[in-house]
């Protein structure tokens, strides 16, 4: 996913400007930490119902560019 900008944004009023999934308070950093801790995509989707598979792809794309 090259257009992660459609799913991730930063706003100083939300988590002090950390990049988050739009419409949530789930930061890219938080999601990457969960994945690094061994969570699977299914775990994230089950525990955070507003999250979509496309959001997770956007997190990877964002991290790759960062």
N, C-alpha and C positions, 0 to 999 in steps of 0.2 A: 504494500500500500504506500504509494508515494504521496498521497494527499492527506497526511495525518493532520494537517491544519484544520480539516473539517471536523475533527473529533477531539482535538486537544487544544487547549488555550490556557493563557495565563491572565490572571486578574488580581491586582494587589489586594482586593477585598476578599479573595478566596485563598485561604492557606498561604497568605503573605506572598502571593504571586507565583507559587510553585505551579508548574504545568499540571493540569488536571484534565480528566475526561469531561467534556462539555456536559452540563446538566447534573454533574455529581461533584462530590468533594473527594473523589478518589484520585490521588496524585499518581503521576507516572512513577515516581520514586517508590511509593507504597506498593504499587502493583508489581514492579520489578523485584522488590524485596520479597514479596510473597512467592513469586516464581523461583527466586534464588533459594528460598527456604524449602523448596520441593513441592509447592502447590502446583497442581495441573490446571490447565485452562478450565476444565470442567469444575474444579473446586472454586475458582473465581466466579464463574457464571452462576453457580449454585448459591454461593454466599452473598453475592452482590447482583441481585436480579435485574437492576437497571443497566448492567454492563452487558455488552454484546461481543460476539467473536470479532467483529470489525473493530471495536474499541481496543481489544487486546492486540490485534494486528497493528493498529496505529501506535500503540505503545512501543512495539518492536521497531517500527519504522522511525519513530521519534528518537529512540535510543541509538539507532544506527547512524542517524544524521548528527547526533549530539556528540 
